[in-house]
């Protein structure tokens, strides 16, 4: 059986999520054990803890990047620095990081001299062993026989992404997808796939209305319009069929990103890639005050696993009122919610807290019903603050009823629903189990108390 936490997450994928009206609050430090101020770092969540790697600070005695890995326990609000042992990545910032297979994968990044020392290496931090392991790709002529994104004519095997920073990375079944980035001079909108089993890279040739070349985009894997086709495919036993099922029912969502410094006048854009056909499409969004302006270095968080609700905070743009100077950038303190299902942005209430300054190149994650942000640059100095915000959700009652009925219909004579649901997609099976779990609990509240 899936754990209760993951089951609850599956049910919440059928709910409407939004930040709590109380706004962001500064989480006070409980002791003197803290990471140094930084921006351009990565933050991932694993089993209720945040892991912060790398980052940059130019306001110390010299500009420097970090190679430290910090662990933040959200329950106790305490930091712990993870001791180095064995091989370890070089100091960097602007790298991509995800969690997959009980490990944190990091890719690329740059040294403090942006564009002069750019990395193309990948590392895996094993949470159980508490050590980094280099991920060495196979030779360039190796072919990934399990890649199913697009047609064979759209797959260029063996092509490794170049050394870059500001790329985005997502976990997609047995693969990792990498989009965009820059080497400090040129920008990219290329898409690559890494097979986590064979360690073979494939470049994917996409079509359609593609996003422009960019870095600092946020990417997520979302259910596609053809999700119904996933049900039959996921029942297949082969790895190739499993990968095909992922492609058939999924889209790659790209939010924002750009080149150098946006003016703060153009709207943010959102693109979706059908992973079965590798066809890009741009989501139609109004160019008015209901859509946030494009900013670089924003933190974009998914509000729950499998959810189609996302929250954007911070970022920077060029201050058009000020000539080029150290203060010619403007850091945002606004929070926006994007609903993929509704195709629209909403500015969140609770902004304007005097204790929360605008900042950019910060990162964060959601743990349960709280969002966390760490670090960033406020225009004057880099920060090592932790910001937190409560989240609210509203269950979709009709979907809950449908899942309850499906759960009852699948029960065998001995009361075992697991066997009857074995042919369904994993997310549906989890939702069915979660429905049975929640049905025995008190009614779910529509807002999470502070």
N, C-alpha and C positions, 0 to 999 in steps of 0.2 A: 504493500500500500504506500501511496505517496504521503509525505509528511503533511500534517495539518496546515503548516505554514504555506506550503506550495499549493495545497488545495484551495485555501482561502484566496491566494493570489489568482488562481484560475477563475474563481467566481468573480473576483473584482475586475477581471478583464471584461465582464459583461456589464460593468457599472460605469457611471459618469464620475470622473475624478476631477477635483479642482483644489487649488490651494486654499487654506483656511483664511478667513477675512482678517485674522489677527496679524498677519504680515510676518516678516522675517524678524528674528530676535538673535542677538549675539549670545552665543553659548559661553559662559564664563569658564576660564581655565581653572582646573581643580588643583594643579600644582605647577611647578616650574619646568616640567618635562614637556617641551613643545618643539615642533619642527621650526626651522628658521623661516622667516617670511619668504614668499616665493610666488612666481606666476609661471604659466606654461608647464605646469606639472600635470600628472594624471591622477585620477581618483577612481577606484573601482570598489564595489561592495562584494563581500563574500561572507556568508553566514553571519550577518548582522554586524560586521566590522568593516570599516573603511581602510583602504590601503592607498597611501600617497607615495608616488615615486617621482624622483627627479624634480625639475623646475629650475628657475633662473632668478637671480637677484643682481641688479647692476648698482645697487646703492650700498654695498659693503665696501671694503677697502679696494676691491677690484671686482669687475664683472665676473660672475662665475655661475656655472651650472652645478646641480647636485646629483649625486648618485645614491642618495640615502633612500631607504624604504621605511615608511612609518605606518604603524597600525593604530587605528582609533577605535576604541570600544564605545559605541554610541550609548550603551546602557550606563556606563560609569563616567563617560566623558573624559576618559584618560587616554593619553598617548603612550606608545611604547616604540622605541626604535629597534628595528630588527637587525641583529648583528650579521655582518658580512661573513660568509664562509664560502670557500671554493671560488669558482669563476663568478664574475660580477659585471654587469653592464657598465660602460663608461658613463661619466656624467653627461646629462642631456636635458633638453626641454623640447616641447613641441612634438613629442612622440605620441603614438596611439597606444591605447591599452584596453583590453577586454578581459573578461573571465570566461573560461571554457574548460571543461573537463577537470575541475578542481584545481585550476592553475590560472595565474595571471599572465597573459601574453602581452609583451610590449614590442613595438616595431618602430624603427626609424628614430627621428629626432635630430636635433642640431646642438652643436656646442655654443658657447657664449658668443663666438664670432659668427653670427648668423650668416648662412650661405657659404661659409668658407670651410666648415667642418660639419658635414651632413652625413648622417648614418643611414645604412640600409639593412642593419642587422636585426634579427628577431631573437627575443629571449622569452623563456617560460619560467615563471616563479611557481614552484610546487608548494602549495600551502601546507601539505602534510610534512614534507621534508624541510621546509623553510629555507630553500636555497634556489638560486637561479641556475637554469640549464640552457645553454645556447641551442637555438633551433636552426640546424643546418639544412638548407634545402638540397634536394637531389640535383643531379647534373641537369644541364639545360635541355638535353634532348629527351628527358623523361616525360612520359605521357600519363596524365591522370585519367584512368579509364572510368572513374566514377563521377567525373564532373558532368552535370546535367543542366547547367545553366545555358540556355540557348541551344542552337543547333551546332553540330560539329564544325561547320564552316565559320562559326563565330568564336571558336576556341583556338587560341594560339598557345600550345603547350610549352612548358619550360621557361616562359618569360617571367622573370622576377621583377617586382616593382623596383624602380631606381631608388637611390638614396634620397630621402625627402623628409620634411617635417610638415606638421599640420595636416597629415592625412587622417582619414577616418577609417575605423575598422569595426566590423560587426561579426558575430558568430552566427553561422547559418548551417545548422546540422553538422555534417562531417567536415565542413569547410569554414574558412575565415575569408571574408570579403574585405578588400581594401580599396578605398576611393579617394582620388584627388591628392593634394599635397603640393609642395613647392621645394625646390632646391635652393631658394633664396634669390633666384633670377627668373626662372620659368615656372609656370603653374601647370597643373595637370587636371584632367577630368577622366583619366583612365580608370578602369576597374580590373582588379586582379582577384583570383581565388586561390587559396592555399588549401590543399587536402591535408587535414590534420593527421591522417593515418599514414599516407605515403610521403608527405612533405614535398609534394610536387606542386609547383606554381603553374597557373594558367592565366593568360591575359584574355579577357572577355571583350569581344568587339560588339558594341551596342549600337542601336539605331534609334530613330525617333527624335523628339524634341529634348535634347540632352542639356543638362546644366553646363554652364560655361566653365572654363578652367578655373580652379579655385583651391583655396586651402581653408582650414578651420571650419569646415562644414560639420554638421552633426548628422550621423546616420543611424538608422534603426531598421530592424526587420519587422514588417507588418503583414497582416493577413491580406491576401489579394482578393480580387473579385472572383477568382476561380477556386476559392478555398474548398468548395464542395468536391472538386476533383482530387483533393488531397486524401479524402477518406479511404478510397479504394487503394490508392498507391501506398499509403503508410502501412497497410496490412501486409505488403510484400516483405519478404525476409531479406533480400539482398541489399547490400550497402548502396548499390547503384539505384535500386528502386527507392530506397529511403531518400537519397539525394534528389531523385526526380520528384518525389512527393514534396520536398521542401521547396523546390523551384516552382512546382505547379500551383502551390497555394500561397506564395509569398511575394511581397514587394519589398524592394529596398527604398526606404524613404530618406531623402536628403533635404535637410533644413539649413538654409543660409549658407554662409561661407562666401568668400570673394577673394579679391586681390588687394594687397596693400591696405589702403585706408579708405573706407567708404565715406561719402559725404554726409551721411545721415539723412539724406533726402529721399533716396530710392527705397522702395518697399523690400522686405525680405521675400525671397522666393522659396518655394517648396516643390521638389520633384519626386516622382515615383518611378521605379524601374520594375517592370514585370520580369521576374527571374526566369520564367519559362520561355519567354520570347526575347528577352534582353532589349525590350523596347521602352525608351524613356517617354514620359509625359510630364508636362508642367501642370501643377494644380492651379486652377483659376482662383485667384484671390483678388479682392478689390484693392485698388491703389488709393486708399483714403485713410482716415484716422483709425479705422477698424483693423488695419494691418500694421504691425510694427515696422519701423525703419530698419534697414540692414545695418547690423553692427558686427564687428569682428571680436572674437574672444568672449562671446556669451557662453554661459553654461546652459545646456539644454538637457533636461532630465525627463525620462519616462516616468509617469506617476505611479505605475504598477506594472508588474510583469504581464505581458500580453496586452496591455492597455493601448488604446489609440489616442490617449490624452498625454500631452507633453507640456512642460513648463520651461520658459526661457527667462533668464535673469542676467542683467548686466551686459557688458560689451562696450566697445569703443567706436567712435566715429570721429571724423575730422570736424573741428570746431570752426565753422565757416565765418564766424564773427571775429576770429583772432588770426592775425598773420602767423606764418610758420614760426613757431617758438616752442620751448619746452612745454608750454601750456596749451598747445594748439590741438590737443585731443580732448574729447569729452567722454567721460565714463557714465554709463547709464545705471540708474538704480531702479528701473522699472521691471515689473514682472508681468509676463504674458502667458496665457494658456492657449495652446493650439489643439483643437479637436479634429482629428483626421476624419472621423465619421461625419462630422458636420461641415468640414472644409472651411473652417473659419478660426480667426484669432479673437481673443477677448483679453482686454487689459484687466489685470487682477486688482481687486480692492486690497487695502492694507499697505499700499506703497507710501513712501514719504516718511518713514521712520527716521528721525534724526540720527539715530545710532547706526544706521546702515547706509554707508556711503556707496556711491556708484563705483564699480570696479570692473576690470576686464581680465581676460586670460586666467579665470578661475575655473575650477571643476567641482563636481559634486556627484551625489548619488542619492537614491531614495532607499530608506530602510523602514519597512513596515509602513506606518502612517506618518512618517516624518521625512522631509527633504533636508539634506545637509549640503552646504557649500563650504569650500575651504580655499583660502589664499586669494591671489589676484593682485592687481595694481590699481590704485585709486587715483592715479594721476600725479601723486606726490611721492608715494612710497609703496613698497610691496607689503603684503599683509600675511599674517598667519592666524587670522580669525576663523572660527567656525560659526557659520550662520545656520539656523534651523527654522523650519516652518512646518506647522501641522497641515495635514491633508484631510480633505473630506471626500466622501463618496456617497453616491446615491444608487442603490441596487436597481437593476432593471427587473421589475416584478414579473412581467410577462415571461421573460426569458427564464427567470427562476422557476416559475410554475412549469414551463415546458421541460426544463431539466429534471424537475422532480417527477413528472409523469414518465419521462424516458427512463429515469432511474428505476421506478416501480416496474415498468414494462420489461426491463432487462433482468430483473431478479429471477434466478433459477429456483427450482423447488426447494433447494437447500438454503435459499436466502443469499446465495453468492452472486452479486452483480458483476463481479470482476470477469468471470468467464463469458457472460453474455455481452460485455462491452469490449471484449478483446479485439474485435475487428474495427473499432472506431479509432479516429485520430487521438493521439495522446492528450491533446488539450481538452477534447470533449470528454474523454474518460476521467480526466482530473476534475473537470467541472461537475460531472455526475457524482463522483465521490464526495466532492466538496458540498454539493447540494444536500446529500444525505447527512453530512456532518453538521451543516448549518441548520438543517430542519429541526435538529434536536436542541438547538441553542435558543436563547432569547432572540427576539426580533432584532435585526441589524439596525443600528441607528444611522441616520442620514448625515450626521456630522460627528467628527471625532472630537471629543472634549480636549481642551488644553490641559 
